[in-house]
Amino acid sequence: MKSVFKSVCALAGVIVFSTIPVRAITPFQFWQLQYFGSTNSPVAAANADPDGDGQDNMTEFIAGTIPTNSTSLWLIQAAPTNGPVSLTVDFSDNVTNSSVTNRFWVFGDGGSGNGATPIHAYTNAGVFSVSETLFNVYGTATLIETNLVTVVPEPSTFVLAAIGLLGALMFRRRRC
């Protein structure tokens, strides 16, 4: 009789425990637990910026930066950042999240590009802000680097000739 009772109790326990819903944890929730020890803490919220670096938790999650370290933030890099018209600039970022599926760049002069390291040629003078949008299965994040690239006009032939003439007049030798 005891063995029947044990079997019934064991079966009842399986039924009771099997009806408890098992909730899957998302990668963002795992990330929240990793950095904040909780998924419902105000500092762990997707729109919170606990390290005060100007990038919220969802942005730091997508970019793969550390949300509790203000020196670990997503950056857009450009080289060179200034020069004359027809300036060709190489762009990159410091994103470490391997789940980024695409990047979309806006170069500030009407041009755009894709990929991790686009190259863009600026054909007009001006000061340009550049943005990059990261895409992954969890969402998107956009970063704008204000006034990142400065393009100056090519000096005209007239200006170059005037500078040469001025130099010649200033440094000519006096004859005795």
MOHU-V389754 format. One record per backbone hydrogen bond with DSSP energy under -1.0 kcal/mol. CO is the residue of the C=O (numbers start at 1). NH is the residue of the N-H. Records with the same first field share a line. If there is no record, write none. Layout:
BEGIN
CO->NH  NH
END
This chain:
BEGIN
1->5
2->6
3->7
4->8
5->9
6->10
7->11
8->12
9->13
10->14
11->15
12->16
13->17
14->18
26->30
27->31
28->32
29->33
30->34
31->35
32->36
33->37
41->44
45->48
46->58
48->57
49->52
56->60
57->61
58->62
59->63
60->64  65
63->96  97
66->69
69->72
75->94
77->92
79->90
81->150
83->152
87->122
89->120
90->79
92->77
97->100
102->135
103->115
104->133
105->113
106->131
111->107
113->105
118->91
120->89
122->86
126->151
128->148  149
130->145
131->106
132->143
133->104
134->141
135->101  102
136->139
139->136
141->134
143->132
145->130
149->128
150->83
151->126
152->85
156->160
157->161
158->162
159->163
160->164
161->165
162->166
163->167
164->168
165->169
166->170
167->171
END
